[in-house]
Amino acid sequence: MEIKTKSEGSTLTISVSGRVDTVTAPELEAGLKFGDAKCVVLDIAEVPYMSSAGLRLLLTSHKAMLAKGGEFKIVNVQPSVSEVLSITGFADILNIA
């Protein structure tokens, strides 16, 4: 898995490539440092698979940003990941653009 970050003003964009599963989720969790960002955009265009460990990270990140009055967006969701988000009900909770 590869994680890239780009900061523009108060927006932090985190781009992830590779599978997000029980093996790689700890690496992603370590890379999800939001600092002073008011808006975090998680670009998962290159994520073909996400397990429940990845879903947990999405939810905890969403809650963390809400708690500090910020916004957590998920963009460029692959169809296979989108299906998992829909089936689990996460699509109704998370901000997916």
DSSP file (Angstrom, degrees, kcal/mol; ACC not computed):
  #  RESIDUE AA STRUCTURE BP1 BP2  ACC     N-H-->O    O-->H-N    N-H-->O    O-->H-N    TCO  KAPPA ALPHA  PHI   PSI    X-CA   Y-CA   Z-CA
    1    1 A M              0   0    0      0, 0.0     2,-0.4     0, 0.0    17,-0.2   0.000 360.0 360.0 360.0 145.5    0.0    0.0    0.0
    2    2 A E  E     -A   17   0A   0     15,-2.3    15,-2.3     2,-0.0     2,-0.4  -0.983 360.0-165.7-125.7 137.0    1.1    3.5   -0.7
    3    3 A I  E     -A   16   0A   0     -2,-0.4     2,-0.4    13,-0.2    13,-0.2  -0.987   6.8-178.8-125.4 126.1   -0.1    6.7    1.1
    4    4 A K  E     -A   15   0A   0     11,-2.7    11,-3.2    -2,-0.4     2,-0.4  -0.967   7.5-161.0-123.6 141.0    0.5   10.2   -0.2
    5    5 A T  E     -A   14   0A   0     -2,-0.4     2,-0.4     9,-0.2     9,-0.2  -0.932   8.4-177.3-122.6 148.1   -0.6   13.4    1.4
    6    6 A K  E     -A   13   0A   0      7,-2.3     7,-3.3    -2,-0.4     2,-0.5  -0.979  11.0-155.6-143.5 127.9   -1.0   16.9    0.1
    7    7 A S  E     +A   12   0A   0     -2,-0.4     2,-0.4     5,-0.2     5,-0.2  -0.905  14.0 174.4-109.7 129.8   -2.0   20.0    2.1
    8    8 A E  E >   -A   11   0A   0      3,-3.0     3,-2.1    -2,-0.5     2,-0.3  -0.901  65.3 -56.2-133.6 103.2   -3.7   23.0    0.5
    9    9 A G  T 3  S-     0   0    0     -2,-0.4    -1,-0.0     1,-0.3     0, 0.0  -0.477 121.4 -16.9  63.9-125.5   -4.7   25.6    3.1
   10   10 A S  T 3  S+     0   0    0     -2,-0.3    28,-2.5    27,-0.1    29,-2.0   0.296 120.4  94.4 -95.0   9.9   -7.0   23.9    5.6
   11   11 A T  E <   -Ab   8  39A   0     -3,-2.1    -3,-3.0    26,-0.2     2,-0.5  -0.892  54.6-166.1-107.0 129.8   -7.6   20.9    3.4
   12   12 A L  E     -Ab   7  40A   0     27,-2.9    29,-2.9    -2,-0.5     2,-0.5  -0.963   5.0-161.2-112.9 123.0   -5.6   17.8    3.6
   13   13 A T  E     -Ab   6  41A   0     -7,-3.3    -7,-2.3    -2,-0.5     2,-0.5  -0.917   3.7-168.4-106.6 127.6   -5.8   15.2    0.8
   14   14 A I  E     -Ab   5  42A   0     27,-3.1    29,-2.9    -2,-0.5     2,-0.5  -0.965   4.1-163.4-116.2 118.5   -4.7   11.7    1.5
   15   15 A S  E     -Ab   4  43A   0    -11,-3.2   -11,-2.7    -2,-0.5     2,-0.4  -0.887   7.1-169.0-105.3 131.0   -4.4    9.4   -1.5
   16   16 A V  E     -A    3   0A   0     27,-2.5    30,-0.9    -2,-0.5     2,-0.4  -0.939   6.1-173.4-121.0 138.4   -4.2    5.7   -0.9
   17   17 A S  E     +Ab   2  46A   0    -15,-2.3   -15,-2.3    -2,-0.4    30,-0.2  -0.998  48.2  31.4-131.9 139.8   -3.3    2.9   -3.4
   18   18 A G  S    S-     0   0    0     28,-2.9    31,-0.3    -2,-0.4     2,-0.1  -0.437  96.1 -36.8 109.3 174.6   -3.5   -0.8   -2.8
   19   19 A R        -     0   0    0     -2,-0.2     2,-0.6    28,-0.1    31,-0.2  -0.430  44.6-149.4 -71.5 142.4   -5.7   -3.1   -0.8
   20   20 A V  B     +e   50   0B   0     29,-2.5    31,-2.8    -2,-0.1    34,-0.4  -0.925  44.6 129.8-113.5 104.7   -6.9   -2.0    2.6
   21   21 A D  S  > S-     0   0    0     -2,-0.6     4,-2.7    29,-0.2    28,-0.0  -0.652  75.1 -67.6-139.2-168.0   -7.2   -5.1    4.8
   22   22 A T  T  4 S+     0   0    0      1,-0.2    -2,-0.0    -2,-0.2     0, 0.0   0.776 130.7  48.4 -64.1 -25.5   -6.2   -6.5    8.2
   23   23 A V  T  4 S+     0   0    0      1,-0.1     4,-0.3     2,-0.1    -1,-0.2   0.895 122.1  30.9 -78.9 -42.1   -2.5   -6.5    7.1
   24   24 A T  T >> S+     0   0    0      1,-0.2     4,-1.9     2,-0.1     3,-0.6   0.636  96.7  85.6 -95.2 -15.6   -2.4   -3.0    5.6
   25   25 A A  H 3X S+     0   0    0     -4,-2.7     4,-3.0     1,-0.2     5,-0.2   0.869  86.2  55.7 -57.7 -39.9   -4.9   -1.2    7.8
   26   26 A P  H 3> S+     0   0    0      0, 0.0     4,-2.0     0, 0.0    -1,-0.2   0.885 107.0  51.0 -61.0 -35.4   -2.4   -0.4   10.6
   27   27 A E  H <> S+     0   0    0     -3,-0.6     4,-1.2    -4,-0.3    -2,-0.2   0.915 112.3  46.1 -65.5 -42.8   -0.2    1.3    8.0
   28   28 A L  H  X S+     0   0    0     -4,-1.9     4,-0.8     2,-0.2     3,-0.4   0.916 109.7  54.4 -65.8 -42.4   -3.1    3.4    6.8
   29   29 A E  H >< S+     0   0    0     -4,-3.0     3,-0.8     1,-0.3    -1,-0.2   0.899 107.1  51.0 -58.1 -41.1   -4.1    4.2   10.4
   30   30 A A  H 3< S+     0   0    0     -4,-2.0    -1,-0.3     1,-0.2    -2,-0.2   0.808 109.9  51.5 -65.5 -29.4   -0.6    5.5   11.1
   31   31 A G  H 3< S+     0   0    0     -4,-1.2     2,-1.5    -3,-0.4    -1,-0.2   0.551  85.9  89.6 -85.2  -8.2   -0.9    7.7    7.9
   32   32 A L    <<  +     0   0    0     -4,-0.8     2,-0.6    -3,-0.8    -1,-0.2  -0.501  49.8 144.0 -91.4  68.2   -4.2    9.2    8.9
   33   33 A K        -     0   0    0     -2,-1.5    -3,-0.0     1,-0.1    -4,-0.0  -0.941  25.0-176.9-107.1 116.7   -2.8   12.2   10.9
   34   34 A F    >   +     0   0    0     -2,-0.6     3,-2.1     1,-0.2    -1,-0.1   0.687   8.9 177.7 -93.3 -20.9   -5.0   15.2   10.3
   35   35 A G  T 3  S-     0   0    0      1,-0.3    -1,-0.2     3,-0.0   -23,-0.0  -0.278  71.2 -20.4  54.9-131.2   -3.2   17.9   12.3
   36   36 A D  T 3  S+     0   0    0      2,-0.0    -1,-0.3     0, 0.0    -2,-0.0   0.292  96.4 137.3 -92.9   8.2   -4.9   21.3   11.9
   37   37 A A    <   -     0   0    0     -3,-2.1   -26,-0.2     1,-0.2     3,-0.1  -0.272  39.1-165.5 -59.8 137.9   -6.9   20.4    8.8
   38   38 A K  S    S+     0   0    0    -28,-2.5    33,-2.1     1,-0.3     2,-0.4   0.665  81.5  33.8 -92.7 -23.2  -10.5   21.5    8.7
   39   39 A C  E     -bc  11  71A   0    -29,-2.0   -27,-2.9    31,-0.2     2,-0.5  -0.992  67.3-166.9-136.3 126.8  -11.3   19.2    5.8
   40   40 A V  E     -bc  12  72A   0     31,-2.9    33,-3.1    -2,-0.4     2,-0.6  -0.966   4.9-164.9-114.5 126.2   -9.7   15.8    5.1
   41   41 A V  E     -bc  13  73A   0    -29,-2.9   -27,-3.1    -2,-0.5     2,-0.7  -0.950   4.0-159.5-111.6 119.3  -10.3   14.3    1.6
   42   42 A L  E     -bc  14  74A   0     31,-3.4    33,-2.6    -2,-0.6     2,-0.7  -0.882   5.5-161.2-101.5 110.7   -9.5   10.6    1.4
   43   43 A D  E     +bc  15  75A   0    -29,-2.9   -27,-2.5    -2,-0.7     3,-0.2  -0.823  17.7 169.5 -95.1 112.1   -8.9    9.7   -2.3
   44   44 A I  E >   +     0   0A   0     31,-2.3     3,-1.7    -2,-0.7    34,-0.6  -0.114  31.1 127.8-115.3  35.7   -9.3    5.9   -2.7
   45   45 A A  E 3  S+     0   0A   0      1,-0.3    -1,-0.2    32,-0.1   -28,-0.1   0.803  79.2  46.0 -59.1 -30.3   -9.3    5.7   -6.5
   46   46 A E  E 3  S+b   17   0A   0    -30,-0.9   -28,-2.9    -3,-0.2    -1,-0.3   0.076  86.7 103.1-104.3  23.4   -6.5    3.1   -6.4
   47   47 A V    <   +     0   0    0     -3,-1.7    31,-0.4   -30,-0.2    34,-0.2  -0.899  39.4 173.8-107.4 105.0   -8.1    1.0   -3.7
   48   48 A P        +     0   0    0      0, 0.0     2,-0.3     0, 0.0    -1,-0.1   0.664  67.6  27.6 -84.7 -15.3   -9.6   -2.1   -5.3
   49   49 A Y        -     0   0    0    -31,-0.3   -29,-2.5    31,-0.1     2,-0.4  -0.998  57.1-175.9-149.5 138.9  -10.5   -3.9   -2.0
   50   50 A M  B     -e   20   0B   0     -2,-0.3   -29,-0.2   -31,-0.2     2,-0.1  -0.975  11.1-160.5-139.0 125.3  -11.4   -2.8    1.5
   51   51 A S    >>  -     0   0    0    -31,-2.8     4,-1.9    -2,-0.4     3,-0.5  -0.242  44.7 -86.4 -89.9-177.1  -12.0   -5.2    4.4
   52   52 A S  H 3> S+     0   0    0      1,-0.2     4,-2.2     2,-0.2     5,-0.1   0.792 127.5  62.1 -62.2 -28.2  -13.9   -4.5    7.7
   53   53 A A  H 3> S+     0   0    0      2,-0.2     4,-1.5     1,-0.2    -1,-0.2   0.892 106.0  45.5 -64.6 -38.8  -10.6   -3.2    9.1
   54   54 A G  H <> S+     0   0    0     -3,-0.5     4,-2.0   -34,-0.4    -2,-0.2   0.879 109.9  53.9 -69.9 -39.2  -10.6   -0.5    6.5
   55   55 A L  H  X S+     0   0    0     -4,-1.9     4,-2.3     1,-0.2    -2,-0.2   0.895 105.7  54.0 -61.9 -40.1  -14.2    0.3    7.1
   56   56 A R  H  X S+     0   0    0     -4,-2.2     4,-2.6     1,-0.2     5,-0.2   0.908 107.4  51.0 -60.5 -42.2  -13.5    0.8   10.8
   57   57 A L  H  X S+     0   0    0     -4,-1.5     4,-2.4     2,-0.2     5,-0.2   0.894 108.3  51.8 -63.0 -40.1  -10.7    3.3    9.9
   58   58 A L  H  X S+     0   0    0     -4,-2.0     4,-2.4     1,-0.2    -1,-0.2   0.931 112.3  45.9 -61.3 -45.2  -13.1    5.2    7.7
   59   59 A L  H  X S+     0   0    0     -4,-2.3     4,-2.5     2,-0.2    -2,-0.2   0.917 113.5  47.2 -67.1 -43.6  -15.7    5.4   10.5
   60   60 A T  H  X S+     0   0    0     -4,-2.6     4,-2.3     2,-0.2    -1,-0.2   0.875 113.1  49.8 -67.0 -35.8  -13.2    6.4   13.2
   61   61 A S  H  X S+     0   0    0     -4,-2.4     4,-2.3    -5,-0.2     5,-0.2   0.917 110.5  50.2 -66.3 -43.0  -11.7    9.1   10.9
   62   62 A H  H  X S+     0   0    0     -4,-2.4     4,-2.2    -5,-0.2    -2,-0.2   0.933 113.0  45.9 -58.7 -48.2  -15.2   10.4   10.1
   63   63 A K  H  X S+     0   0    0     -4,-2.5     4,-2.3     1,-0.2    -1,-0.2   0.882 110.3  54.0 -64.8 -39.0  -16.0   10.6   13.9
   64   64 A A  H  X S+     0   0    0     -4,-2.3     4,-1.1     1,-0.2    -1,-0.2   0.911 110.8  45.3 -62.8 -42.7  -12.7   12.3   14.7
   65   65 A M  H  <>S+     0   0    0     -4,-2.3     5,-3.4     1,-0.2     3,-0.3   0.891 112.2  51.0 -70.1 -38.4  -13.1   15.0   12.2
   66   66 A L  H ><5S+     0   0    0     -4,-2.2     3,-1.7     1,-0.2    -2,-0.2   0.901 105.6  57.3 -62.4 -39.9  -16.8   15.6   13.3
   67   67 A A  H 3<5S+     0   0    0     -4,-2.3    -1,-0.2     1,-0.3    -2,-0.2   0.807 109.6  44.2 -62.7 -30.0  -15.6   15.9   16.9
   68   68 A K  T 3<5S-     0   0    0     -4,-1.1    -1,-0.3    -3,-0.3    -2,-0.2   0.254 122.5-104.4 -99.8  14.4  -13.2   18.7   16.0
   69   69 A G  T < 5S+     0   0    0     -3,-1.7    -3,-0.2     1,-0.2    -2,-0.1   0.681  82.4 120.4  77.6  18.3  -15.8   20.5   13.8
   70   70 A G      < -     0   0    0     -5,-3.4     2,-0.4    -6,-0.2   -31,-0.2  -0.276  59.5-111.3-104.1-169.2  -14.2   19.4   10.6
   71   71 A E  E     -c   39   0A   0    -33,-2.1   -31,-2.9    -2,-0.1     2,-0.5  -0.976  14.3-161.1-130.2 139.9  -15.2   17.4    7.5
   72   72 A F  E     -c   40   0A   0     -2,-0.4    23,-0.6   -33,-0.2     2,-0.4  -0.977  16.6-176.8-123.0 115.3  -14.1   14.0    6.3
   73   73 A K  E     -cd  41  95A   0    -33,-3.1   -31,-3.4    -2,-0.5     2,-0.5  -0.876  15.5-154.5-114.4 144.7  -14.8   13.3    2.6
   74   74 A I  E     -cd  42  96A   0     21,-2.6    23,-2.8    -2,-0.4     2,-0.3  -0.981  22.3-178.3-116.4 127.1  -14.2   10.1    0.6
   75   75 A V  E     +c   43   0A   0    -33,-2.6   -31,-2.3    -2,-0.5   -30,-0.1  -0.849  50.5  24.0-126.6 160.4  -13.7   10.5   -3.1
   76   76 A N  S    S-     0   0    0     -2,-0.3     2,-0.4     1,-0.2    -1,-0.2   0.912  71.2-173.0  57.2  52.0  -13.1    8.3   -6.2
   77   77 A V        -     0   0    0     -3,-0.2    -1,-0.2   -31,-0.1   -32,-0.1  -0.630  20.8-126.9 -81.0 126.9  -14.5    5.1   -4.7
   78   78 A Q     >  -     0   0    0    -34,-0.6     4,-2.8   -31,-0.4     3,-0.4  -0.367  24.4-112.6 -66.5 150.5  -14.1    2.0   -6.9
   79   79 A P  H  > S+     0   0    0      0, 0.0     4,-2.2     0, 0.0     5,-0.2   0.865 116.3  53.3 -54.9 -39.9  -17.3    0.1   -7.7
   80   80 A S  H  > S+     0   0    0      1,-0.2     4,-1.3     2,-0.2   -30,-0.1   0.890 113.8  42.0 -65.6 -38.4  -16.2   -2.9   -5.6
   81   81 A V  H  > S+     0   0    0     -3,-0.4     4,-2.5   -34,-0.2    -1,-0.2   0.873 111.3  56.3 -74.0 -38.5  -15.5   -0.7   -2.5
   82   82 A S  H  X S+     0   0    0     -4,-2.8     4,-2.2     1,-0.2    -2,-0.2   0.886 104.7  53.2 -58.9 -40.0  -18.7    1.3   -3.1
   83   83 A E  H  X S+     0   0    0     -4,-2.2     4,-2.7    -5,-0.2    -1,-0.2   0.911 108.9  48.4 -62.9 -43.0  -20.7   -2.0   -3.0
   84   84 A V  H  X S+     0   0    0     -4,-1.3     4,-2.2     1,-0.2     6,-0.3   0.914 111.0  50.9 -63.2 -43.2  -19.2   -2.9    0.4
   85   85 A L  H  X>S+     0   0    0     -4,-2.5     6,-2.1     1,-0.2     5,-0.8   0.884 113.5  45.6 -62.4 -38.2  -20.0    0.6    1.7
   86   86 A S  H ><5S+     0   0    0     -4,-2.2     3,-0.7     4,-0.2    -2,-0.2   0.932 112.2  49.4 -69.7 -47.1  -23.6    0.3    0.5
   87   87 A I  H 3<5S+     0   0    0     -4,-2.7    -2,-0.2     1,-0.2    -1,-0.2   0.876 113.9  45.9 -61.3 -39.4  -24.2   -3.2    1.8
   88   88 A T  H 3<5S-     0   0    0     -4,-2.2    -1,-0.2    -5,-0.2    -2,-0.2   0.597 111.4-118.3 -81.4 -11.5  -22.8   -2.3    5.3
   89   89 A G  T XX5S+     0   0    0     -3,-0.7     3,-1.2    -4,-0.6     4,-0.6   0.418  82.2 120.2  87.7  -1.7  -24.8    1.0    5.5
   90   90 A F  H >>< +     0   0    0     -5,-0.8     4,-3.0    -6,-0.3     3,-0.8   0.788  63.5  68.3 -66.0 -26.9  -21.6    3.0    5.7
   91   91 A A  H 34 S+     0   0    0     -6,-2.1     5,-0.3     1,-0.3    -1,-0.3   0.786  99.6  50.2 -63.3 -26.0  -22.6    4.9    2.5
   92   92 A D  H <4 S+     0   0    0     -3,-1.2    -1,-0.3    -7,-0.3    -2,-0.2   0.682 117.3  39.2 -82.9 -19.4  -25.4    6.4    4.5
   93   93 A I  H << S+     0   0    0     -3,-0.8    -2,-0.2    -4,-0.6    -3,-0.1   0.851 106.0  66.8 -96.5 -44.6  -23.1    7.5    7.3
   94   94 A L  S  < S-     0   0    0     -4,-3.0     2,-1.0    -9,-0.1   -21,-0.1  -0.387  84.1-113.9 -85.1 157.4  -20.0    8.7    5.5
   95   95 A N  E     +d   73   0A   0    -23,-0.6   -21,-2.6    -2,-0.1     2,-0.6  -0.785  42.7 177.2 -90.5  98.6  -19.6   11.7    3.2
   96   96 A I  E      d   74   0A   0     -2,-1.0   -21,-0.2    -5,-0.3   -23,-0.1  -0.917 360.0 360.0-110.6 121.3  -18.8   10.0   -0.1
   97   97 A A              0   0    0    -23,-2.8   -22,-0.2    -2,-0.6    -1,-0.1   0.403 360.0 360.0-107.9 360.0  -18.4   12.3   -3.1
